[in-house]
Amino acid sequence: MTLGAARPRSSGRRALLPVILALLAALLTTGAVSARSGATIVRGIQHEAGSCRDGGYAMTGALEGCWRVDTFNTRSDPDRSMFLAWGAEHFEGCMGTVCGTFWTTYTYTARTVGPWVDFIELHGRCHHPVTRGEGGFAGASGEISFHDVVDVSPPYYPYVGNVL
């Protein structure tokens, strides 16, 4: 009767759920994804220092180009195994078909062995609010976070965040 007729329809919808979830997962793992608010979710890899000309960091994934450190400040006690730095950086390159430059401020924290500048990093991460942009990134805002993978040579730095 009506209950019997409703079951096959419900089962069909349940069968579509894994397909829809698989498509969504595929979209989320492919670099840049537009979010409903107009933000673009970015993820990828920042490569080691010097992988771009002039000492910058090559960026792959949603951001393709070079990331450069503009200022680097620290207030770390060499007798402690924690490191804190802050400053400004910028990215020159493209996010899909949008190309230009954006600037960030950052806070970097790390657990270390040994004093600055000769320390060995055990774990690190940094947080980068996007403060301004020009070219295709004019009016940009957002934030990007990195974590350090330092138990390999060369190290690399996966990132994830959003750019508006």
N, C-alpha and C positions, 0 to 999 in steps of 0.2 A: 504494500500500500504506500502511502506517502512516506512513511519512515524508510521503507525499502528503497524508494526512489531517491531519497535524500542521501543515502549512504554512498552509492557510487559517485555522485557528484562531489561529496566531501572527500572521498578517497582520491579522486582526480586532482583536487586542489592540493591535497597533502603531497601528492606525487610531484607537483610543480615546485613545491617549497625548496627541495634540495637543488633543483636547477637554478632557481632564482638566487639562492644563497651562493652557489658556485659562481654565477655571473657577477654578483656583487663582490665577492672575494677577488675575482680576477681583476675587476676595475680598481680596487683599492691597492693592489700590489703593482700597478704599472705606473710608477712615477707620479705624475700630477693628476689630481682628480678635482674637478670643480665641485665645491660644496654649495648647498642651497643659498647661503648668505652671500655668495659672490667670492668667497675666499677660495684659494686653490691650496689643496693639501699637497705638500711636497715631502718627498722622501728619496733618499739615495745615499751615496758615499762621498765623503770628502777624503781625498788621498793625502799622502804624507807631504810635509813641507818640502818645497822645491819641485813639486810635480808640475807646477806652472812656471813659465819664465819669471825671472826676477824674484824667486823664492816664494811665490804664492802656492796655494793648495788647489789642485785640480778638483772640480766638482763634477760628478756624474749622477745620473738619475733624473729627477725632475728639474734640477738646476744643472745646466751645462755651462761651464766657464771656469773662472778663477776667483778664489776667495783670498783676500789679503788682510793682514793685520796692520792697522794704522797706528794704534797706541796700545801699550801693554804696561799696566801698573800692578804692583804686587805689595802686599803687606803680609809676609809670611815669616814665621819664626823658624830658623833653620834647625832648632832643637825639637821641633814638632813634626809629626808625620802628615800634616795637612798643608795644603797649598791653596792660596786664594789669589786670583788675579781678576782684573777688570780693564775695560778699555773700549776701543772702537775698531770695527772692521768693515769691509765692504765687499760686495760681490759684483763682478762684471761678467755678464753673459746672458744666457737665455733661459726662459722657462717656457718650453714649447716654442711658439712663434713670437712670444713677447721677449724683446731684448732691451737691455739697458744696464743701469747700475742701481743698486740699493745699498744703504748704509745701515749698520746695526751698532748697538752698544752690546756689551757682553759681560757676564760674570762667569768665571771659570773656577771650579774647585777640583782638587785632586787629593788622593791619598798617596803618599810617597815614602820612599826610603832614601834618606840622605838630604843634605841641604840644597837649596837653590844655588847655583845653576847646575850642579852635578847630581841632581836627584834622579832616582829611578821611579817612574810613575807606575803605581799599582792599579789605579782606577781613576778616571777623570770624566768630567762632563761639563758642558757649558750651555748657557741659555742666552739667546740673542733676540731681543726685541728689535724689529725692523723700524727704524726711525724716519727714513725718508728715501725717496728714489728720484731718478731722472730717466729720460728716454721712455721706453715702454713701461718702466717701473715708477713713473711720476705719480706721486700721491700714495705710494705703497706703504703698507703697515703690516703688522702680523708678528709672528715670532717663530723661531726655529731653535730646536734643541739638538745637541750632539752628545754622543757618548763615545769615549775613547776605547778602542780595541788595541791594547798595547802589548799583548803577549805574543805578537807575531812581528815579523820583519818583512817589509816595512809596516808600521802601524797604520790604521785607517780609522775613520770617524763616521759611523752611520748618523744620518740626520733625519729628523721628521719635524714637521711644523705646518704653518699656513702663511700664505702671503695674500693680502687683500689688494 
